[in-house]
């Protein structure tokens, strides 16, 4: 199921299950997960992309192992808010993934999430090599944390 809005995702989420955040790139998929109270996003890992079936298999394995109840995918809008080819690619990936799982999938505007992740890693004095290794799943945690904050607001502060 694809929930077009975070409000639709909130209505579809099972209770006391974590959700995953995904930063879908051309070469990698950054993965972050929340706690079961939907309060904190934690970077998890980066999947090297190969082809959809292998990418989906790796992703579904992580989701099953962690008992994930929802997915938030970063939607890479243009700075003016319009959707370009990268958004179309993300939506196509979500549609294909939705055919393989019952887990509800939604989107979160990811503009500047990679910039924020890069800045945080620089402030933490992370080496260039280490930044390259972790940037995608750190960006996924920024995407997921934004969605978690919105979900908390929707539920009146208590998730």
C-alpha positions as CSV (number, residue, x, y, z in Angstrom):
1,X,0.0,0.0,0.0
2,X,1.3,3.4,-0.9
3,X,0.2,6.2,1.4
4,X,0.5,9.5,-0.5
5,X,0.6,11.6,2.6
6,X,2.2,11.1,6.1
7,X,-1.3,11.4,7.5
8,X,-2.4,8.4,5.4
9,X,0.7,6.5,6.7
10,X,-0.2,7.4,10.3
11,X,-3.6,5.8,9.8
12,X,-2.1,2.6,8.3
13,X,0.7,2.1,10.9
14,X,0.4,-0.9,13.3
15,X,1.0,0.0,16.9
16,X,4.4,-0.6,18.6
17,X,6.3,-1.3,15.4
18,X,9.3,0.6,14.2
19,X,9.3,2.3,10.8
20,X,12.2,2.5,8.3
21,X,13.5,5.5,6.4
22,X,15.0,5.1,2.9
23,X,17.3,7.4,1.0
24,X,17.1,6.0,-2.5
25,X,20.1,6.9,-4.7
26,X,21.2,5.7,-8.1
27,X,24.0,3.6,-6.6
28,X,22.9,3.0,-3.0
29,X,19.9,2.9,-0.6
30,X,20.5,4.4,2.8
31,X,18.4,2.7,5.5
32,X,17.5,4.1,8.9
33,X,15.1,2.7,11.5
34,X,13.0,4.1,14.3
35,X,12.4,2.8,17.8
36,X,9.0,1.2,18.4
37,X,7.7,4.4,20.1
38,X,8.4,6.3,16.8
39,X,10.6,8.9,18.5
40,X,14.1,8.5,17.3
41,X,15.6,7.7,13.9
42,X,18.9,5.8,13.9
43,X,21.1,5.3,10.8
44,X,21.4,1.5,10.1
45,X,23.2,0.6,6.9
46,X,23.7,1.3,3.2
47,X,22.7,-1.2,0.5
48,X,24.7,-1.1,-2.7
49,X,22.3,-1.1,-5.6
50,X,22.5,-3.8,-8.2
51,X,19.1,-4.5,-9.8
52,X,15.6,-4.1,-8.3
53,X,15.0,-7.7,-7.4
54,X,18.3,-8.0,-5.5
55,X,17.8,-4.5,-3.9
56,X,14.3,-5.4,-2.8
57,X,15.4,-8.8,-1.4
58,X,18.1,-7.1,0.7
59,X,15.6,-4.5,1.9
60,X,12.8,-6.9,2.7
61,X,15.3,-9.0,4.7
62,X,16.2,-6.0,6.8
63,X,12.5,-5.0,7.3
64,X,11.5,-8.5,8.3
65,X,14.4,-8.9,10.7
66,X,13.5,-5.7,12.5
67,X,9.7,-6.2,12.4
68,X,9.2,-2.9,10.5
69,X,5.6,-1.6,10.3
70,X,6.0,1.2,7.8
71,X,8.4,2.7,5.3
72,X,9.1,6.4,4.6
73,X,11.0,7.0,1.4
74,X,12.8,10.3,0.7
75,X,11.2,12.1,-2.2
76,X,13.9,14.1,-4.0
77,X,11.9,17.2,-5.1
78,X,13.5,20.0,-6.9
79,X,14.2,23.1,-4.8
80,X,11.1,24.8,-6.3
81,X,9.0,21.8,-5.0
82,X,8.4,20.3,-8.5
83,X,9.1,16.7,-9.2
84,X,11.7,15.6,-11.7
85,X,13.1,12.3,-13.0
86,X,14.5,11.3,-9.6
87,X,11.1,11.6,-8.0
88,X,9.6,9.5,-10.8
89,X,12.3,6.9,-10.2
90,X,11.6,6.9,-6.4
91,X,7.8,6.5,-7.0
92,X,8.4,3.6,-9.4
93,X,10.7,1.9,-6.9
94,X,7.9,2.3,-4.2
95,X,5.2,0.9,-6.6
96,X,7.4,-2.1,-7.3
97,X,8.2,-2.6,-3.7
98,X,4.6,-2.3,-2.7
99,X,3.8,-5.3,-4.9
100,X,6.2,-7.4,-2.7
101,X,5.1,-6.4,0.8
102,X,2.0,-5.4,2.8
103,X,4.1,-2.8,4.7
104,X,2.6,0.7,4.0
105,X,5.0,3.0,2.1
106,X,4.9,6.8,2.2
107,X,7.1,9.7,1.1
108,X,8.9,12.5,2.8
109,X,10.4,15.6,1.2
110,X,14.1,15.0,1.4
111,X,15.3,18.3,0.1
112,X,18.7,19.1,1.8
113,X,18.7,15.9,3.9
114,X,22.1,14.9,2.4
115,X,23.4,18.5,3.0
116,X,22.3,18.3,6.6
117,X,23.8,14.8,7.0
118,X,27.1,16.0,5.5
119,X,27.2,19.0,7.7
120,X,26.6,16.9,10.8
121,X,29.4,14.5,9.8
122,X,31.8,17.4,9.2
123,X,31.0,18.9,12.6
124,X,31.7,15.5,14.1
125,X,35.1,15.6,12.4
126,X,34.4,12.5,10.4
127,X,37.1,11.6,7.8
128,X,36.2,12.0,4.1
129,X,36.5,8.2,3.6
130,X,34.1,7.5,6.6
131,X,31.7,10.2,5.4
132,X,31.5,8.4,2.0
133,X,30.7,5.2,3.8
134,X,27.9,6.5,6.0
135,X,26.4,9.5,4.3
136,X,23.5,7.6,2.7
137,X,22.2,6.0,5.9
138,X,22.8,9.2,7.9
139,X,20.7,11.0,5.2
140,X,18.0,8.3,5.6
141,X,17.9,9.1,9.3
142,X,17.3,12.8,8.6
143,X,14.5,11.8,6.3
144,X,13.0,9.4,8.9
145,X,13.4,11.9,11.8
146,X,11.4,14.5,9.8
147,X,8.6,12.1,9.3
148,X,8.7,10.9,12.9
149,X,8.5,14.5,14.1
150,X,5.4,15.1,11.9
151,X,3.8,11.9,13.1
152,X,4.4,13.0,16.7
153,X,2.7,16.3,15.9
154,X,-0.3,14.6,14.3
155,X,-0.8,12.5,17.4
156,X,-0.7,15.5,19.7
157,X,2.8,15.0,20.9
158,X,2.4,11.4,22.0
159,X,3.1,8.7,19.5
